Amino acid sequence: MRRILVVSDSHGRNENVRLAIEDAVKKGGSIDAMIHLGDVGTEFREVSQMAGVSTYIVRGNCDSAGELMDRNIIKFGTHTVYATHGHRQQVQYGLDTLRYVALQNGCDIALFGHTHVPCINEGIDVSFYNPGSVTLPRQGNHKATYGILEIGDDESVKFEICYM
C-alpha cells in the first residue's frame, strides 16, 4: 500500500504542515510521498524537505515562485494523479473544467485546493479530492484539515479527510 499525505493552502505557515506530517504518521504510520496543492508561501523549499519523502508542490494563486509548476502529473501504480491548486480551473464554481483537464491528461484522480474546504467526490472516470486547508479552513467547523490518499496493493483508492 502507498500512503500519500496531501496538504494545501498553508500560506507560509510551515509549522502547520509539520503538524500535519506528525499527525499523519501518528495516526497511520509512515507516509510514502507528500503533495502540497499550492498557496505554500515563500519557504516552499523547506516544505519539500519536511517529510523526508518525495514531495510534489504546485503553485497556487498566492504563490510567486516561478519555479513551481501550475500542475503536476504523478503516477502511483496504475493510477495517474492530476495535482493542481484549482484556481485556473475555477473549482470554486464547479469541477467540470478540472474533470476535462484531468481526462485530457490521462488522469483518473484529481487533487485540488484553493477553496479551503475539504471535498471527496468520487466520479465514474475521475475522482476529485480536496484536503481543505492546514491553516485557514473555511468549512463549518473551521478545523484545519489534510488528506491521506491510500493506494492499495490491489490498486484500490481511498481518500480520508483528517482533522488536526
Phi, psi and omega per residue, in radians:
M1 nan 2.460 3.041
R2 -1.852 2.347 -3.112
R3 -2.109 2.009 -3.041
I4 -2.024 2.182 3.065
L5 -1.441 2.283 -3.140
V6 -2.143 2.103 3.121
V7 -2.218 2.830 3.113
S8 -2.732 2.780 2.962
D9 0.911 0.942 3.079
S10 -1.482 -0.345 3.044
H11 0.858 0.829 3.039
G12 1.457 -0.060 -3.141
R13 -1.634 1.379 -3.052
N14 -1.135 -0.446 3.097
E15 -1.055 -0.603 3.114
N16 -1.182 -0.611 3.065
V17 -1.154 -0.753 3.111
R18 -1.048 -0.739 3.115
L19 -1.120 -0.651 3.099
A20 -1.140 -0.727 3.102
I21 -1.052 -0.870 -3.121
E22 -1.071 -0.745 -3.133
D23 -1.129 -0.752 3.140
A24 -1.083 -0.733 3.133
V25 -1.187 -0.744 -3.137
K26 -1.098 -0.694 -3.077
K27 -1.373 -0.522 -3.001
G28 -2.524 0.087 -3.129
G29 1.698 -2.972 -3.016
S30 -1.121 2.759 3.061
I31 -1.933 2.647 -3.090
D32 -1.754 -0.327 3.132
A33 -2.848 2.861 3.051
M34 -2.345 2.433 3.067
I35 -2.152 2.208 3.041
H36 -1.909 2.155 -3.003
L37 -1.636 0.474 2.969
G38 1.754 2.981 -2.921
D39 0.968 0.882 -3.107
V40 -1.476 -0.580 -3.091
G41 1.794 -3.061 -3.022
T42 -1.330 -0.388 -3.089
E43 -1.667 0.793 -3.092
F44 -1.168 -0.469 3.115
R45 -1.131 -0.682 3.082
E46 -1.085 -0.767 3.123
V47 -1.056 -0.691 -3.084
S48 -1.152 -0.305 -3.126
Q49 -1.799 -0.184 -3.012
M50 -1.058 -0.799 -3.008
A51 -1.427 -0.327 -3.118
G52 1.258 0.361 3.109
V53 -2.326 3.010 3.073
S54 -0.983 2.255 -3.098
T55 -2.224 2.346 3.140
Y56 -2.064 2.213 -3.127
I57 -2.216 2.304 3.053
V58 -1.931 2.791 -3.111
R59 -1.447 2.325 3.049
G60 -1.742 3.094 -3.116
N61 -1.190 -0.285 3.099
C62 -1.773 0.021 -3.135
D63 -1.631 2.414 -3.129
S64 -1.933 -0.095 -3.088
A65 -1.177 1.989 -3.107
G66 -1.152 -0.377 -3.116
E67 -1.409 -0.181 3.051
L68 -1.417 2.423 3.138
M69 -1.549 2.706 3.104
D70 -1.251 -0.383 -3.135
R71 -2.617 2.827 3.049
N72 -2.472 2.366 3.092
I73 -1.943 2.107 -2.983
I74 -2.216 2.305 3.080
K75 -1.644 2.266 2.982
F76 -2.252 1.758 -3.086
G77 1.094 -2.241 -3.139
T78 -1.514 -0.016 -3.107
H79 -1.732 2.516 3.077
T80 -2.097 2.187 -3.052
V81 -1.819 2.278 2.994
Y82 -1.758 1.938 -3.126
A83 -1.874 2.172 -3.130
T84 -2.633 2.851 3.069
H85 -1.290 -0.721 3.059
G86 1.930 -0.241 -3.101
H87 -1.147 -0.635 -3.139
R88 -1.209 -0.431 3.091
Q89 -1.664 0.079 3.102
Q90 0.880 0.902 -3.086
V91 -1.103 -0.330 3.111
Q92 -1.181 -0.248 3.138
Y93 -1.874 -0.064 -3.128
G94 2.489 3.019 -3.023
L95 -1.896 0.109 -3.089
D96 -1.052 -0.812 -3.124
T97 -1.142 -0.745 3.111
L98 -1.097 -0.703 3.102
R99 -1.050 -0.814 -3.132
Y100 -1.047 -0.816 -3.109
V101 -1.156 -0.719 3.121
A102 -1.076 -0.824 3.133
L103 -1.116 -0.685 3.122
Q104 -1.058 -0.486 -3.138
N105 -1.751 0.215 3.081
G106 1.243 0.478 -3.083
C107 -1.774 2.477 3.081
D108 -1.885 -0.103 3.075
I109 -2.257 2.305 3.077
A110 -2.120 2.116 3.084
L111 -1.853 2.354 -3.141
F112 -2.601 2.828 3.086
G113 -2.169 -2.240 3.011
H114 1.322 -0.752 -3.062
T115 -1.422 -0.308 -3.081
H116 1.146 0.262 -3.130
V117 -2.132 2.163 3.140
P118 -1.136 2.587 -3.072
C119 -2.655 2.387 2.968
I120 -2.228 2.082 -3.134
N121 -2.408 1.692 -3.067
E122 -1.614 1.895 -3.090
G123 -1.681 3.133 -3.137
I124 -1.259 -0.763 -3.088
D125 -1.912 -0.408 3.101
V126 -2.445 2.339 3.026
S127 -1.809 2.334 -3.086
F128 -1.910 2.305 3.118
Y129 -2.369 2.324 3.060
N130 -2.218 2.128 -3.106
P131 -1.355 -0.059 -3.028
G132 1.404 -2.609 -3.093
S133 -2.239 2.369 3.065
V134 -1.408 -0.098 -3.058
T135 -2.208 -0.802 -3.025
L136 -2.225 1.170 -3.090
P137 -1.147 2.529 -3.120
R138 -2.069 -0.033 3.114
Q139 -1.293 2.959 -3.006
G140 -0.875 -0.745 -3.083
N141 -1.472 -0.149 3.094
H142 0.958 0.568 3.073
K143 -1.680 2.404 3.108
A144 -1.093 2.479 -3.094
T145 -2.365 2.786 2.955
Y146 -2.520 3.015 -3.141
G147 -2.156 2.692 2.998
I148 -2.119 2.078 3.055
L149 -1.749 2.055 3.115
E150 -1.945 2.255 3.066
I151 -2.048 1.967 -3.052
G152 -1.269 2.915 3.085
D153 -1.067 -0.444 3.091
D154 -1.567 0.166 3.132
E155 1.257 0.233 3.031
S156 -1.195 2.659 -3.098
V157 -2.103 2.328 3.065
K158 -2.374 2.343 3.072
F159 -2.145 2.277 -3.125
E160 -2.149 2.337 3.008
I161 -1.548 2.196 -3.119
C162 -1.988 2.330 3.111
Y163 -1.689 2.423 -3.117
M164 -1.667 nan nan
